[in-house]
């Protein structure tokens, strides 16, 4: 099923993003323009689509994570809306910039699955799964003292933020299974309520208390933000969040708003009631994560990268890293002593999602060199997908609703920031 705004794939790949952006520019040359803002590690262009000529500047970043293709669909949808309704740009007195895909190299490796609405398969989604290892995720540049140079994609985004000094940076994300939420670097009056109302109209459950951002202040349901003037110091497996591109433009007074749209929604994550047994629930999530990653490690043995085709090595590295960091994640969960039922449902879903991601990526990596192990991983992915379906009954969110959550949140925040 194709929605009225769609052209081509529901989740456009890197090549289609460029093609569709070019077509939009041809159709609205007085409003839209396209240029290369930088290059990826493999030399692929980082395309910047711009709309309008106003004083204020907004920057929307899509494709920061290779497994989250919905952001590309969202930027094309908003760019099309602005091309058809340039009065929106004039009213806001803004120029709106869209970085079509921050990680085109990762997106190339992840692309392949297209949802067949209205009922796509969670198992089919994981046939093509890829999420890069943490050092290759460009929104988290290396912390000082690591000796690691920033990725060229990270450097490009930082350079854009320094050049534009935008009123707001919107970073569009998606998750396979869970609930919607937003992370905002400061309070914007009325924005939290508007986000919740948007999700409700779209029938998308909110994640009552996301597991992301331990230094961020929760404002349930579905909102995390930094206190005005607050600092971020946490270290998680993805790096020092304090060094992320989310926080870089705070020096310019920029609001950064991350918007997370689930592909499959789990209503249980929105349950606001206090958990009657938080220690038991946190321990169960930690134990499940360790049990499943332990099962994977036993199946894989050493699972050396020797012989893995070069183009599939990133899959092997990312899967191995998930297995390596699982004990630290489980230890953090086991320390939790309070929270809503929704929060602990979020942890329980993550305890299933992390090993499922690792199994899916390792299966792809070993398909040529260890077909027997790959077949066993196929069975494991199928079993875990079915268990997740049975336990939580996740409901597919149409791509039109996923992108609408992104669009309405961005437009609402833009209106509020522009008075």
Secondary structure, DSSP 8 states (H G I E B T S, - for coil): ---TT--S-SS--HHHHHHHHHHHHHHTTTTEEEEEEEE-TTS-EEEEEEE---SEEEEEE--SSTT-THHHHHHHHHHHHHHH-HHHHHHHTEEEEEES-S-HHHHHHHTT----TTS--HHHHHTT-----GGG-TTB---TTS-----HHHHHHHHHHHHH--SEEEEEEEEEEE-BEEEESS--TTHHHHHHHHHHHTT--B-TT-SS-TTSEE-SSSEEE--TT-----EETTEEGGGBHHHHGGGGT-EEEEEEEEEEE-GGGG--SB-TTHHHHHHHHHHHHHHHHHHHHHHHTT---TT--GGGHHHHHHHHHHHHHHHHHHHHHHT----BHHHHHHHHHHHHHHHHHHHHHHHHHHTTT-HHHHHHHHHHHHHHHHHHHHHH--EE--HHHHHHHHHHHHHHHHHHHT-
